[in-house]
């Protein structure tokens, strides 16, 4: 016979998951992007994987395109082919910011 505590206990994998169940995918994306250090970049695909949905890289682009919080450095997210990709403040500004931070070199 099972005791009531065992019956309602979450499986171990859920207890130690990477992200909070109450957190939305968009919140996880913003948290991951917010932790990218200056001078570094992640790809949209890497951000999606770190946020818990490896195939949602297009959604990552849509989420960060709508971000205007200066504490979330969206310019540090680039395409998998090494191109900088889009930026809601302009592609040229994204390139300048990444060059200034030393994440990319001028061409």
BELQUIMO-V89139 format. One record per pair of residues at least 12 apart in sequence whose ideal C-beta (glycine too) atoms are under 7 Angstrom apart, sorted by the first residue. I is the first residue (numbers start at 1). J is the second residue. If there is no record, write none. Layout:
i/j
I/J
I/J
This chain:
i/j
18/52
19/52
25/51
25/53
25/56
25/59
26/63
28/51
28/52
29/47
29/51
29/60
29/63
29/64
30/67
30/72
32/47
32/50
32/51
33/47
33/64
33/72
33/73
33/74
33/76
33/77
34/71
34/72
36/73
36/76
38/101
39/101
39/102
39/103
40/76
40/103
41/76
41/77
41/78
41/98
41/103
42/76
42/77
43/78
43/79
43/80
44/57
44/60
44/61
44/77
44/79
45/57
45/80
47/60
47/77
48/60
64/77
65/86
65/88
74/87
75/87
75/94
75/97
75/98
76/103
84/98
